[in-house]
Amino acid sequence: MGPYRSYLKKFSEYIFKNKVVSMNTLLSELHKSGFEKIQYTGEALQRFVHNDFTTEEKEWFKAIELLRKKLCNEPTVVEMIDYGAIGDQVQGKIRKRRINEICRSSSKSARWCKLLFSLVTQLKPECILEFGTSLGISGAYLAAAATLNRKGRLLTLEGDTTIAETARNHFKNLRLTNIEVIEGKFAESLLQLREQGIKADLVFVDGNHTFNGTLEIFKALSKSVVSDGIIVFDDICWSDEMQRAWNIIRFSEGVVFSIDMFEIGICYYNYNMNFYNNGFNSSLWL
Ligand SMILES: C[S@@+](CC[C@H](N)C(=O)[O-])C[C@H]1O[C@@H](n2cnc3c(N)ncnc32)[C@H](O)[C@@H]1O
């Protein structure tokens, strides 16, 4: 069975296994919660679903999508360290890859980037943290929203030096100045952030798509780097490993609510509430 068919099979299994709710049901659940951050997340989902964006916001989307188009046609080959998004067997090896192939395979699609963008416009975070910069596409959406908010900055983590430098150039060309690209392995960068007392209120995890890698990031984030914030996990159903990791995370202590959107998972983590997520989990199929 090819990867596409096996993905479809997983998707249909998922629909049967999970209680998938309608958008209206979910929004009313989020609204009733009484927690501000959950309600803002509901507003972000609403903007995303109704494609409700201002002219100024659409100008940003246009500029970033122009960059994506350019990169998707860029045949330059770069040598980069593979950090093992697809498994430990290639971890740390140097690989030659074309920019167009990296852009097509690694960058989050415009659709989901608009959800990230909406989360920033509604939650107005002071500090956004991204695991996995790559060429800077999702980072550009996050930082553009913070620019429009006139508040907040993006710290984005990338292990490969060449790719990090390429992303910096892209951010510069887009005139996004509220971004810092932090080079190094996630585990090491996380230690630095903790030592510096950095607190993030919105996190996008889009790096190592393995069971251990994803759980390690969640454990390192919780309590110290995120004490009250929204954490978005990418590709939660991409593999059995990712599905297992997500199912542990969403029922972990401090996770007050979670939304499983098949491609991404959103959770609200609040250390101080200190109770287990007990049923406030929704799956939304759009
Ligand atoms: C899927 S790509 C990120 C795509 C980007 N968020 C976007 O949508 O435009 C993942 C990136 O994370 C980096 N990465 C993965 N695991 C890492 C690790 N353990 N430490 C540092 N960087 C890592 C890879 O080098 C890769 O560039």
PDBQT file of the ligand as one rigid body, heavy atoms in Angstrom, charges set to zero:
ROOT
HETATM    1  C1  LIG A 301       8.911  20.328   9.066  1.00  0.00    +0.000 C 
HETATM    2  S1  LIG A 301      10.275  21.401   9.096  1.00  0.00    +0.000 S 
HETATM    3  C2  LIG A 301       9.580  22.931   9.688  1.00  0.00    +0.000 C 
HETATM    4  C3  LIG A 301       8.698  23.624   8.684  1.00  0.00    +0.000 C 
HETATM    5  C4  LIG A 301       8.259  25.004   9.081  1.00  0.00    +0.000 C 
HETATM    6  N1  LIG A 301       7.636  25.008  10.390  1.00  0.00    +0.000 N 
HETATM    7  C5  LIG A 301       7.262  25.550   8.071  1.00  0.00    +0.000 C 
HETATM    8  O1  LIG A 301       6.092  25.115   8.072  1.00  0.00    +0.000 OA
HETATM    9  O2  LIG A 301       7.650  26.397   7.261  1.00  0.00    +0.000 OA
HETATM   10  C6  LIG A 301      11.187  20.835  10.487  1.00  0.00    +0.000 C 
HETATM   11  C7  LIG A 301      12.520  21.558  10.716  1.00  0.00    +0.000 C 
HETATM   12  O3  LIG A 301      12.928  21.237  12.047  1.00  0.00    +0.000 OA
HETATM   13  C8  LIG A 301      14.325  20.985  12.076  1.00  0.00    +0.000 C 
HETATM   14  N2  LIG A 301      14.554  19.985  13.165  1.00  0.00    +0.000 N 
HETATM   15  C9  LIG A 301      13.956  18.770  13.322  1.00  0.00    +0.000 A 
HETATM   16  N3  LIG A 301      14.370  18.166  14.454  1.00  0.00    +0.000 NA
HETATM   17  C10 LIG A 301      15.252  19.017  15.048  1.00  0.00    +0.000 A 
HETATM   18  C11 LIG A 301      16.007  18.954  16.251  1.00  0.00    +0.000 A 
HETATM   19  N4  LIG A 301      15.933  17.911  17.067  1.00  0.00    +0.000 N 
HETATM   20  N5  LIG A 301      16.790  20.011  16.555  1.00  0.00    +0.000 NA
HETATM   21  C12 LIG A 301      16.855  21.091  15.727  1.00  0.00    +0.000 A 
HETATM   22  N6  LIG A 301      16.173  21.213  14.562  1.00  0.00    +0.000 NA
HETATM   23  C13 LIG A 301      15.373  20.186  14.224  1.00  0.00    +0.000 A 
HETATM   24  C14 LIG A 301      14.665  20.414  10.699  1.00  0.00    +0.000 C 
HETATM   25  O4  LIG A 301      16.010  20.726  10.373  1.00  0.00    +0.000 OA
HETATM   26  C15 LIG A 301      13.634  21.114   9.792  1.00  0.00    +0.000 C 
HETATM   27  O5  LIG A 301      14.188  22.239   9.156  1.00  0.00    +0.000 OA
ENDROOT
TORSDOF 0
